Amino acid sequence: QVQLVESGGGLVQAGGSLRLSCAASGRTFSSYTMGWFRQAPGKEREFVAAISWSSSSPYYADSVKGRFTMSRDNAKNTVYLQMNSLKPEDTAVYYCALRTYYSRTAHDSSEYNYWGQGTQVTVSS
């Protein structure tokens, strides 16, 4: 079993920044994809960003390109999501997720087999 723990959420004004962290513990994997998803009340879970073990180039949803940056620290089994120029529509619970097998896609939440409990991000106007 793998545990994922998100942190770094909070309340920020529009235009501000937050940095989320997701630390993985337990079993380690040599091939994986780590993703960030978010879900606002009454809305479907939405893909945000993802990065594979073999790549330094994350994949981003169009809605966050140019504003969010995902990074990885393999030594700490941790991924980060730097969120800049935040907008009220970014308000959501943010989840990190792990996929332990290969797939061509990164945006499909159903392909991820481990999930964190989420961290709340609230952007005020």
C-alpha positions, 0 to 999 in steps of 0.5 A: 500500500502507498500513502499520499499526503498533500499539504500546502493548501490555504486561502489566498487572494486572486493573483497570489501563489501557493505551493502544494506538496505531495509526499509518497510513502510505503512501497516505491515504484520504478515506473510511475506517473504522479498527477494533480487533480482538483475538484470543486463543489458540484463539479467533476474531478479535473485534471491539472498536471502530471509528470512521469518518472522518466520525464522532466517535462510535465503535462498540464491542463490548458486551464493552468498552462503558464500559471502552474508548474509541477516538479518532482524530487525523486529523493524525497518521493515528493511532487510539488505544484507551484501555483501562480496567478491564482484565480477564483476558479482555481478554488477546489480541493486538490488531490495528488494521485499515483499511477504505477503502470504505463499509459499513453495518457496522463489526464484520465483520473480512472487510470490512477490507482492511489490517491491522497486525501486532498488539500483545500485551495481557496482563492478569494476575489 
